[in-house]
Amino acid sequence: MKKFILKRLLISAVILVFVAFLIYVLMRCLPTSYLEQVARQKSMTPGSKSFDEWMAQLSATYGMDKGIIPGFLSWCGRAIRGDFGDSWKWTVPVVEKFKDCIWISFIMGAISLLLEIVIAIPLGIIAATKQYSRTDYAITVIALACFSLPTFFFASLMKLVFSVKLGWFDLGGLIGRNYEQLSAAGKFADKAHHLVLPIITLVVINIGYLMRYTRTNMLEVLNADYIRTARAKGLSERRVIYHHAFRNTLIPLVTMLGSSLPGLFAGALITETLYSIPGIGFVSYQSMVAGDIPFSMFYLVFLAILTLLGNLLSDILYAVVDPRVRIE
Amino acid sequence: MNKNVENKQPLTGTEELSLNDDRRVRTLSPGALVVRRFLRNRVAVTGLVILILMALFSFAGGLITPYKEDQLFYSTTEQRKQYAAVKENTEYRYVTASKDSFPSVAQAKFVLARKTGKEIFEAKKVTYTCVDEGNDVYIIYKEGEESPVAFATYDIVSSSTGEEEVPFLLQCEIIRASAEGKDGFVYEGDTYEVTEDGAVLSEGTEIAYVSRYVVQPIMGDVFLSRGFKDALIESVQADDAEFSYTDEDGTEAVYDITYDPANQSYKVLQTVETRVFDTYHSPTKEHWLGTDKNGMDMLTRLMYGGRVSLYIGFIVVIIETLLGVLLGGLSGYCGGWVDNLIMRIVDIFYCIPSMPIIIILGAAMDAMRVDPQVRMIYLMLILGFLGWPSIARLVRGQILTLREQEFMTAAEACGIRASRRIFRHLIPNVIPQLIVSMTMSLGSTILTEATLSFLGLGVKFPFASWGNIINDVNDTYVLTNYWFIWIPAGFCLLATVLAFNLVGDGLRDAFDPKMKR
């Protein structure tokens, strides 16, 4: 087992280096960046150096004058020590900005994942046990509709209904207008209040997949021989489903949910942007659009690490949860 | 065929079929079985119907609709525009013979000389003489020259015909005549009459007039007639707030007069009907879904947007399927180091976060001002290039399992050559899985494209796409007030993606021979 994990970790590290290199090349090849914008602004001020001179100076300051491969190596060297440079847009170290905004994304992600589990798994099981019934059709269509729903459209609808027509929530942002005057509890309540719509959006958008996944796996288990045996033994349908079948469905479910845990830190780019929640997704969206190379680089590599971690977790969990799987 | 045979036999009843006769059993080809299973799935058929409707809406609709994709519509609104300005002249105005004949230094010296009552003054080593003609009219001569170089007065001589300016010397004569109160003068052999209200007539027709008010049109292409100016000046003197004038064609127009203390002039505002883009017009009989922010017909935009969304979806899926089948097939069939290499590339692609990458590329294309049409092609290529790894993985997995099965061994034993084995025996068995994943990824590609266009990083104006139609909702005013702009596009998008998913789901069930029913 240890050997397996070690081997997988090594492979992941190699893949990560390649991914980081690809991303670095892409970022360096971009025809325009924040630097050019800054240089243009600075060269506009009267009595200033020319655009080219500013550009050269800024490139040297930010280490953009090196070739792609030396530049990448020096980036790697600093990144391993946890130094990702200063964000150009936010003018603070990248890691500091990241620490500022990651938690709100994590909280949003965690709450919505919990809600998804609570809602989707029972519905998926019901759909599977009543295959081809009306309930099953309804649940299937709802699940497919949920993941066919364009995030931005759903969020706009929510805003129209709950913010504009009913006036229950603000249109966007994490804190209200009078946030500073509130007591500690009031501040917490204010933030929670602002997170309601984003979390509902996240849940609805993501719930379809989990529902389908539960249904498919439950169906597979229900068709297995040991379920027929259990029924043949004369066990009650309740016991067959919730005792024998459900426990076996848990194997793929736990594996899938476990591997999605790292994804909680990835943030929800679209949802956060739509509701202007200053989480990692919204912040990095703004950075990417502004051409802030250090922050975008960090975010992309961070996402790649999360994906690799998720894959690794899924392999390990699969072996841990299912005793039939043996890794040699 | 089979069906016909089977149906006829019992009817004729000439032949008693034995129990194990194949003809007793309805035999259907695997393809027909799949179709039957698919058609029995009501949800999937609904999806198919929605898809057909959407395709009709987008492709046939664009042909039926009377409007073009980027046809603009206008409406007329009443706007108050500045029409003319009236100013009473309270300072000397200098009219000079030629541009530099009476420079501003000399003008200043003239004012000084006027105050001290001198008649001769000097500026820049040139001596001028000014002759007081009475009634605040001064004519200025340069020493040693007979014709005047300039004159200074409160009055202004303007041409009545509006074509060319009155020649300087003629102006000079007119001013002199009106200052002295004469009713006529002779200039270059022609006789001119000057009437009491300041009009100058030559052979009975008016050529110019003298007035203390400056009336100037504000819009460039307007000529103000004499009658208009007179009527206007009358109203200004009477301090009217409103003024109406009937021109020669008999059309009456009403103007508002406002006094502008900043530059001590009167402004004349005309209320005119102006053609503007018919933006955000509510649904009407002509425009069933109203018009958008550019004044284009919403329903037509929606149809063309559907075309763009479907085109992009299909092309992207074709690109990623071709790449995926080629690389996945190679990987699965060749095995060994080829397999290893391709699978590591797939691993790397899996780790690349596609949405952020596309956003970065979109922002870069924004900065480069890429032409919208070229941009659309880039978008398809990028989406296709980022999407192939999952298909490659699927194809490889399928081929790996199929390769080990008996029919492949049999094919090999029969001595069928490799290319035929791959294309006739291996690939057809992968196709069902492939079709399912293509249908599903059509839906998700359309969704990705719409999201990008919504963020303003995908399909750009003038092209419509369902995503960039909804983009308007970023304006809270549109979100609140103009539902017809974004809700129809959203539902089209939802319906199409959902239909692709339903059909894909139905196909998966239909292709799976183990499924019950």
Contacts between the chains, C-beta under 8 A, distances in Angstrom:
chain1	res1	chain2	res2	distance
A	11	B	347	8.0
A	15	B	344	7.3
A	15	B	347	5.3
A	15	B	348	5.6
A	15	B	351	5.9
A	16	B	351	7.2
A	18	B	348	4.9
A	19	B	348	5.6
A	19	B	351	4.7
A	19	B	352	5.9
A	22	B	348	7.0
A	22	B	352	6.6
A	23	B	352	7.2
A	23	B	357	7.7
A	26	B	357	7.0
A	26	B	360	7.3
A	27	B	360	7.5
A	30	B	360	7.2
A	30	B	364	4.8
A	31	B	364	6.1
A	31	B	367	6.8
A	31	B	368	5.4
A	32	B	364	6.5
A	32	B	367	4.0
A	32	B	368	6.8
A	132	B	517	7.3
A	137	B	42	7.8
A	137	B	43	5.8
A	140	B	43	6.7
A	140	B	505	7.4
A	141	B	43	6.2
A	141	B	502	7.5
A	144	B	498	5.9
A	144	B	501	4.6
A	144	B	502	6.0
A	144	B	505	6.7
A	145	B	494	7.2
A	145	B	498	5.4
A	147	B	501	7.2
A	148	B	443	6.2
A	148	B	447	7.2
A	148	B	494	6.0
A	148	B	497	3.9
A	148	B	498	4.0
A	148	B	500	7.8
A	148	B	501	5.4
A	149	B	494	6.0
A	150	B	447	5.8
A	150	B	450	5.5
A	150	B	451	6.6
A	150	B	454	7.5
A	150	B	467	7.7
A	150	B	470	7.8
A	150	B	490	6.7
A	150	B	493	5.3
A	150	B	494	6.7
A	150	B	497	7.4
A	151	B	451	6.8
A	152	B	450	7.8
A	152	B	451	6.3
A	152	B	454	4.6
A	152	B	467	7.9
A	152	B	470	6.5
A	152	B	473	7.8
A	153	B	470	6.1
A	153	B	486	7.6
A	153	B	490	3.7
A	153	B	493	6.4
A	153	B	494	6.8
A	156	B	470	7.1
A	156	B	473	4.7
A	156	B	479	6.2
A	156	B	486	6.4
A	156	B	490	7.3
A	157	B	487	7.8
A	157	B	490	7.3
A	159	B	479	6.4
A	160	B	479	5.9
A	160	B	480	7.2
A	160	B	483	7.6
A	164	B	479	6.8
A	164	B	480	5.0
A	171	B	476	6.4
A	269	B	355	6.2
A	269	B	356	7.0
A	269	B	359	7.8
A	270	B	355	8.0
A	270	B	451	6.2
A	270	B	455	8.0
A	273	B	455	7.6
A	284	B	356	7.0
A	285	B	359	6.8
A	288	B	356	6.1
A	288	B	359	5.3
A	288	B	360	5.0
A	288	B	363	6.3
A	289	B	359	7.0
A	289	B	363	4.7
A	290	B	363	8.0
A	291	B	363	6.7
A	291	B	364	7.6
A	291	B	367	7.3
A	296	B	356	7.3
A	296	B	360	6.3
A	299	B	356	6.7
A	300	B	352	7.9
A	300	B	353	5.7
A	300	B	356	5.8
A	300	B	357	7.3
A	303	B	353	4.0
A	303	B	356	6.8
A	304	B	351	4.4
A	304	B	352	6.9
A	304	B	353	6.6
A	307	B	350	6.8
A	307	B	351	5.0
A	307	B	353	7.5
A	308	B	351	6.0
